[in-house]
Amino acid sequence: GAVILTASGSGLVNPRLIQPVINKAEERQLKYQLFASKDKGQEEVLYQRGYGDKTLTFCIPVRYKDTACQVAHMDDIDSMKNLTQIALMQVVSEEVANDTDK
C-alpha cells in the first residue's frame, strides 16, 4: 500500500490529519504503510517562505530508488490515489464545517 509519512526531519507532519485518514482507510480496507523519516522534505521550503499550512504526505514505495528506472506496484499507486481522495474529502468537509460556523 501507499506510505503515510508520520514524521519528517523538518517536523512538518500534522498528526491531526493522519489519524482520520488512517481511520477511513481501515473502514474501506485499503492497504497503507506508516513511515517516519529523519530526512527533511521539500515541503520545508514552503514553510521557510511563509506559504505552508497543514501538511500530510503520501509516498509510493519503489524499488531501485537511486536509479534511472524506478519500479512501483500498481496496487500501491491505486492505494495512493484512494488515500489522496480520502484526505481531500476530509479537507473539504472541514472547510464546509468552518464556513457554517461563521
Beta strands, then each sheet from edge to edge (+ up, - down):
strand 1: 2-7
strand 2: 32-36
strand 3: 58-59
sheet 1: 2+ 1+ 3-
end
